[in-house]
Amino acid sequence: MTNTLKKLNPEFNHVLQSFSDLAVGSGIKIYLVGGAVRDLCLCRKTFDLDIVVEGDAIKFVHTFCERNKKKFKKHHVFGTATIYFDDFHVDFVTARRETYAFSGALPKVKPASLKEDLFRRDFTINAMAISLNKEDYGLLVDFYGGRKDLENGLIRVLHEKSFMDDPTRILRAVRFEQRFSFKIESVTLELLHKAIMQEAFSFVNAHRLRDELISILKESKPYKYLVRLFRLKALFFINRSLKINKKDALLFARLDKGIYFYEKEFEAHRKLEEYILYLTAILIKFPRKDAASFLERFGFKKGDKMRILSIYDNLISAKTLTKKTLPHKIFQFLNPFSFESVVFFYAYYPDKEIRRHINFFLSNLSVVRLKLKGHDLKQMGFAPLTLYGKLFEKLLHAKMDKGFESIDDEIKEARAIFRKLSA
């Protein structure tokens, strides 16, 4: 696996070698674990580095950061720490075993060996390690057959209580299955069905379910993930009456195209929080009060809740964009919304006139700025100052409708507007 490690970018390889050098001097053993090992075996690009320390991870990180002048955070309860580099971070954890007081509870942890630490992982494909120790640097450690399951395309839990210990693994099983085009192994699938029948999700903190749902909605083309979860009856934690059908497939396909259109044509605009659009597509099926209750109960960020509910509150009003109207009227309607809301309107309504107006707003109206400033008005003797706000609003709308570009045109228009305002 040494050659496999070389597939990592040079900066990752450099820091791993630095960790290895420190481990030799400290007399402890360290291993690369988790998704990075899985992705390296699959020849996929990896972005996350997770290190298990057979020893005190926090002490190891503290020593490294003290010598290399790096920032870090530590969490004594779980024996974890994170080192922050310029463009990435590396997570460290003390090798540990976990016990669960009841289904869905956060685990109690005790120091343990690497083998015990890997056994607490969710699936065999995520329970492999690569040694970062001098004597066997790059050696793959695979106690539970993860490499074979990767080769056979299988998602397999490590023990029969896995889904009941942590029911969020149900969502992760489907996420990995769909992402890699794998299959959930037959016994694992039986255990998954059993956990769902026992309403395992009811034992889990809602915020943890929220995070797993967001992870699914951030995957490429998440509709197929949702269909799989729906067929497994694993989406009822959102709403017991939730159904995924062909109409949803069409909306998700339009959302995919709308997001692609936005990202291709409007690179200068803020990047979309794509998951918000897909989550809205699920929640829009229910009454507003049910959607608001879900967002509140699952602890979504205030800004995300506002964006989603603003789509609810204005979805019908967006139909008015079918009418031919002045540019500033288009601006007045769309400008208060987030780009996520605007793209949702674009995808939800396949009407050509609506899409033409939205395209015009994104490409032209949203970037219109006045050259004339407040100090220019003062120098020209415009008074009182209390009229400036209204003047600039009307001037901006006039610029959108009439298309003038020079500051002289703005001054001429400003004089005409001011005369009317002060009459």
C-alpha positions in Angstrom: 0.0 0.0 0.0 3.0 2.3 0.1 2.5 3.0 -3.6 -1.2 3.6 -2.8 -0.3 6.3 -0.3 1.7 8.0 -3.0 -1.7 8.6 -4.8 -2.4 11.2 -2.1 -1.5 14.7 -3.0 2.1 15.7 -2.0 1.0 17.9 0.9 -1.0 15.0 2.4 2.0 12.7 2.0 4.3 15.2 3.6 2.2 15.6 6.7 1.7 11.8 7.1 5.5 11.3 6.9 5.8 14.0 9.6 3.4 12.2 11.8 5.2 9.0 11.2 8.5 10.5 12.3 7.0 11.9 15.5 5.4 8.5 16.3 8.8 6.8 16.1 10.3 9.2 18.6 7.2 8.9 20.8 7.1 5.1 20.9 3.5 4.9 19.8 1.8 3.5 16.7 -0.4 5.5 14.4 -2.7 4.5 11.4 -4.6 6.2 8.6 -8.2 5.0 8.9 -11.7 5.4 7.5 -12.8 6.9 4.3 -9.3 7.8 3.1 -8.3 4.2 3.1 -11.5 3.1 1.4 -11.1 5.8 -1.3 -7.4 4.9 -1.9 -8.4 1.3 -2.4 -11.0 2.4 -4.9 -8.5 4.8 -6.6 -10.8 7.7 -5.8 -9.6 11.1 -4.7 -9.7 11.6 -0.9 -10.2 14.9 0.9 -10.2 13.8 4.6 -7.4 12.4 6.7 -8.3 10.5 9.9 -5.6 9.1 12.1 -6.0 6.5 14.9 -3.3 6.6 17.7 -2.6 3.6 19.8 -1.9 5.8 22.8 -2.9 9.3 23.8 -4.0 11.1 20.6 -4.4 14.5 22.3 -0.8 14.3 23.7 0.5 13.3 20.3 -1.3 16.3 18.6 -0.1 18.7 21.3 3.5 17.7 20.8 3.3 17.9 17.0 1.6 21.3 17.1 4.1 22.7 19.6 7.0 21.7 17.4 5.4 22.8 14.1 3.5 25.9 15.4 0.1 24.6 14.2 -3.3 25.3 15.7 -5.4 22.5 17.0 -8.6 21.7 19.0 -9.1 18.9 21.4 -12.1 17.0 22.8 -11.1 15.2 26.0 -14.4 13.2 26.4 -13.8 11.3 23.2 -10.0 11.5 23.1 -10.0 13.3 19.8 -8.1 16.3 18.4 -7.9 18.2 15.1 -4.8 19.8 13.5 -5.5 22.7 11.2 -3.2 23.3 8.2 -3.6 26.0 5.6 -6.0 24.2 3.2 -7.1 21.2 5.2 -7.3 19.6 8.6 -6.5 16.2 10.0 -8.5 14.5 12.7 -6.9 12.3 15.4 -8.6 9.9 17.7 -7.3 7.6 20.5 -7.9 4.0 19.6 -11.0 3.1 21.6 -13.9 0.7 22.1 -17.4 1.9 22.4 -20.4 0.7 24.4 -24.0 2.0 24.0 -26.3 2.4 27.1 -29.3 2.2 24.8 -30.1 2.3 21.1 -29.2 5.7 19.5 -27.3 6.9 22.6 -23.9 8.5 22.2 -21.3 5.9 23.1 -19.2 5.6 26.2 -15.6 5.1 25.2 -12.5 3.4 26.7 -8.9 3.2 25.3 -8.4 0.1 23.2 -6.3 -1.6 20.5 -6.5 -0.7 16.8 -8.4 -4.0 16.1 -11.1 -3.0 18.7 -11.2 0.5 17.3 -11.9 -0.7 13.8 -14.6 -3.0 15.1 -16.6 0.0 16.2 -16.8 1.3 12.7 -20.0 1.3 10.6 -19.1 -1.0 7.7 -16.3 -3.3 6.8 -15.3 -1.0 3.9 -14.7 1.7 6.4 -12.9 -0.5 8.9 -9.5 -0.8 7.3 -6.3 1.0 8.2 -2.9 1.8 6.6 0.1 1.7 8.9 2.1 5.0 9.3 4.7 3.3 11.4 8.3 3.1 10.2 8.6 -0.7 10.3 5.6 -1.4 8.1 4.8 2.1 6.6 2.0 1.7 4.0 0.8 -1.8 5.1 -2.9 -2.4 4.8 -4.5 -3.6 8.0 -7.8 -5.4 7.3 -9.1 -7.5 10.1 -12.7 -7.7 8.9 -12.6 -8.3 5.1 -13.2 -4.8 4.0 -10.9 -5.1 0.9 -12.8 -8.2 -0.3 -16.2 -6.4 0.3 -14.9 -3.4 -1.8 -13.9 -5.8 -4.6 -17.3 -7.4 -4.5 -19.2 -4.2 -4.1 -20.8 -5.0 -0.8 -21.9 -2.9 2.2 -21.7 -5.0 5.3 -22.0 -4.2 9.0 -19.5 -5.6 11.5 -22.0 -7.1 14.0 -25.7 -7.7 14.3 -26.4 -4.9 16.8 -24.8 -2.2 14.5 -28.0 -0.5 13.3 -29.6 -0.5 16.7 -26.5 0.9 18.4 -26.4 3.7 15.9 -29.5 3.9 13.6 -28.0 6.7 11.5 -26.0 3.9 9.9 -29.2 3.0 8.0 -28.9 6.3 6.1 -25.1 5.8 5.7 -25.6 2.3 4.3 -27.8 3.7 1.5 -25.5 6.6 0.9 -22.5 4.4 0.3 -24.5 1.8 -1.6 -25.8 4.4 -4.0 -22.6 6.5 -4.2 -20.4 3.5 -5.2 -23.1 1.5 -7.0 -22.7 -1.3 -4.4 -25.2 -3.6 -2.8 -26.2 -3.9 0.8 -25.1 -7.5 1.8 -28.1 -9.8 2.4 -27.7 -10.3 6.2 -27.0 -6.6 6.6 -30.1 -5.8 4.7 -32.1 -8.1 7.0 -30.7 -6.3 10.0 -31.5 -2.9 8.4 -35.1 -3.9 7.8 -35.4 -5.2 11.3 -34.1 -1.9 12.8 -36.6 0.1 10.7 -39.5 -2.1 11.8 -38.4 -1.5 15.4 -38.5 2.2 14.7 -34.9 2.7 15.4 -34.9 6.3 14.3 -37.1 7.2 17.2 -34.1 6.5 19.5 -31.8 9.0 17.7 -31.2 12.6 18.4 -33.0 14.6 15.7 -29.9 16.7 15.0 -27.9 13.6 14.1 -30.6 12.5 11.6 -30.5 16.0 10.1 -26.8 15.8 9.5 -27.1 12.4 7.8 -30.0 13.7 5.6 -28.0 16.7 4.6 -25.1 14.5 3.7 -27.4 12.5 1.4 -28.8 15.6 -0.2 -25.3 16.8 -0.9 -24.5 13.7 -2.9 -24.6 14.0 -6.7 -28.1 13.6 -8.0 -29.7 12.6 -4.6 -33.1 11.5 -6.1 -31.9 7.9 -6.4 -30.8 7.9 -2.8 -34.2 9.1 -1.7 -36.0 6.5 -3.8 -34.0 3.7 -2.2 -34.6 5.1 1.3 -38.4 5.4 0.5 -38.6 1.8 -0.7 -36.8 0.7 2.5 -39.4 2.8 4.5 -36.5 4.8 5.9 -37.8 8.3 5.3 -40.7 8.3 7.7 -38.7 10.3 10.2 -39.3 13.3 7.9 -43.0 12.7 7.7 -45.0 9.5 8.0 -47.1 10.4 4.9 -44.1 11.1 2.7 -44.1 9.4 -0.7 -41.6 9.6 -3.5 -43.1 9.3 -7.0 -42.6 10.1 -10.7 -43.6 13.7 -10.2 -40.8 14.1 -7.8 -38.4 12.5 -10.3 -39.3 15.2 -12.8 -38.8 18.0 -10.2 -35.5 16.7 -9.1 -34.3 16.4 -12.7 -35.3 20.0 -13.3 -33.4 21.0 -10.1 -30.3 19.2 -11.4 -30.5 21.1 -14.6 -31.3 24.4 -12.9 -28.3 24.0 -10.6 -26.1 23.1 -13.6 -27.4 26.2 -15.5 -26.7 28.5 -12.5 -23.2 27.2 -11.8 -22.2 27.2 -15.5 -23.6 30.6 -16.4 -23.1 32.6 -13.2 -19.8 31.7 -11.7 -19.4 35.2 -10.3 -22.4 34.7 -8.1 -22.3 33.0 -4.7 -22.1 29.2 -4.8 -25.5 27.5 -4.1 -26.2 25.5 -1.0 -27.6 22.8 -3.2 -29.1 20.6 -0.5 -31.6 23.4 0.4 -33.2 23.0 -3.1 -33.5 19.3 -2.7 -34.8 19.5 0.8 -37.4 22.0 -0.3 -38.5 19.7 -3.0 -39.3 17.1 -0.3 -40.9 19.4 2.1 -43.0 21.3 -0.5 -45.3 18.3 -0.6 -46.6 19.1 2.9 -48.5 22.0 4.5 -46.2 24.9 5.5 -46.8 24.3 9.2 -45.5 20.7 8.9 -42.4 21.9 7.0 -41.8 24.6 9.6 -42.2 22.1 12.4 -39.8 19.7 10.8 -37.1 22.4 10.3 -37.5 23.6 13.9 -37.5 20.1 15.5 -34.4 19.0 13.6 -32.5 22.2 14.4 -31.8 23.6 11.0 -29.9 26.8 10.8 -32.0 30.0 11.0 -30.9 31.2 7.6 -31.6 27.8 5.9 -35.1 27.8 7.5 -35.8 31.3 6.2 -34.7 30.3 2.7 -36.8 27.2 2.6 -39.9 28.9 4.0 -39.5 31.9 1.7 -40.0 29.5 -1.2 -43.2 28.2 0.4 -44.5 31.7 1.0 -43.8 32.9 -2.5 -44.1 29.9 -4.8 -47.6 30.9 -6.1 -46.5 34.6 -6.4 -43.7 33.5 -8.7 -46.3 32.7 -11.3 -46.7 36.4 -11.9 -43.3 36.2 -13.7 -45.2 34.7 -16.7 -46.4 38.2 -17.5 -44.5 40.6 -19.6 -43.3 43.3 -17.2 -40.7 46.0 -16.8 -37.2 45.0 -15.7 -37.4 46.8 -12.4 -40.6 44.9 -11.5 -38.7 41.6 -12.1 -35.9 42.9 -9.8 -38.4 44.0 -7.1 -39.9 40.5 -7.0 -36.7 38.4 -7.2 -34.1 40.5 -5.4 -35.3 39.8 -1.8 -34.8 36.1 -2.3 -31.7 34.0 -1.9 -30.2 32.5 -5.1 -31.4 29.1 -3.9 -35.0 30.4 -3.9 -34.5 31.9 -7.4 -33.1 28.7 -8.8 -36.0 26.7 -7.2 -38.5 29.0 -8.9 -36.6 28.4 -12.2 -36.8 24.6 -11.8 -40.3 24.4 -10.3 -41.9 26.3 -13.2 -40.9 25.1 -16.7 -42.7 28.1 -18.2 -40.4 29.8 -20.8 -41.4 33.4 -19.8 -40.6 32.7 -16.1 -37.3 31.2 -17.0 -36.5 34.1 -19.3 -37.2 36.6 -16.6 -35.1 34.7 -14.0 -32.2 34.4 -16.5 -32.4 38.2 -17.2 -32.4 38.9 -13.4 -29.3 36.7 -12.8 -27.3 37.8 -15.8 -28.3 41.5 -15.8 -30.5 43.0 -13.1 -28.8 41.4 -10.0 -25.5 43.1 -11.0 -26.8 46.6 -11.9 -25.1 49.3 -9.7 -25.4 53.0 -9.7 -22.3 55.2 -10.5 -23.9 58.1 -8.7 -23.2 58.3 -5.0 -24.5 60.2 -2.0 -21.6 62.7 -2.0 -22.3 63.5 -5.6 -25.9 64.5 -4.7 -24.5 66.7 -1.8 -22.1 68.4 -4.2 -25.0 69.2 -6.6 -27.0 70.7 -3.7 -29.7 68.0 -3.5 -31.6 68.5 -0.2 -33.1 67.3 2.1 -30.9 64.2 2.6 -33.9 62.2 3.8 -35.0 61.9 0.2 -31.8 60.2 -0.9 -32.9 56.6 -0.1 -36.1 56.9 -2.2 -34.2 58.7 -4.9 -31.6 56.0 -5.3 -34.3 53.3 -5.3 -36.2 55.0 -8.2 -32.9 55.8 -10.0 -31.8 52.2 -9.9 -35.2 51.1 -11.3 -35.0 53.7 -14.0 -31.5 52.5 -14.9 -32.8 48.9 -15.3 -35.8 50.0 -17.4 -34.0 52.5 -19.6 -30.6 50.9 -19.8 -28.5 54.1 -19.5 -24.9 53.6 -18.6 -23.1 56.9 -18.2 -23.1 58.9 -15.0 -24.4 61.9 -16.9 -27.5 59.9 -17.7 -27.9 59.0 -14.1 -27.5 62.7 -13.0 -30.1 63.8 -15.6 -32.5 61.1 -14.3 -31.8 61.9 -10.7 -32.7 65.6 -11.2 -36.0 64.6 -12.8 -36.8 62.1 -9.9 -35.8 64.6 -7.3 -38.1 67.3 -8.7 -41.0 64.9 -8.4 -40.1 63.8 -4.9 -39.7 67.3 -3.5 -42.7 68.8 -5.3 
